[in-house]
């Protein structure tokens, strides 16, 4: 799975599962401010990322995540590590 496919799939998950308007998802925007998810939403997001990509996000990943670009890169790096 290439980077663009990862971005598309994550955005699709956010739009379909969390009813986020696709137009507000921009790579340089702040994830937490843009999505305004509560703690249960983050749990759901972790489960959806795991089921769609086969990788697990942990609390430390969210600490490093500021922008959507960070989010995409974290998932991409986890997929690369899993496939290495």
C-alpha positions, 0 to 999 in steps of 0.5 A: 500500500503506497502513501496515497492509498493510506491517505485515501483510506484514512480520510475515507474512514474519517468521513464514513465512520466519524461523519467528518466533512472531507473538505476540512481534512487537509494535511497541514491541519491539526487533527485534534482541533479539526476532528474534535473527537472524544476519548471513545472516538479515539478508541474507535479510530484505533480499532478501525486503523487496526482492522483496515491496516493491520497495525496498532496505534498506541497512546504514544502515537497520538502524542506525536500526532499533530497534523493529518500529515503526521497521522498518515506518516505514523500509519505508513511507518507502522505498515513499513515496520510490519512488512520489514 
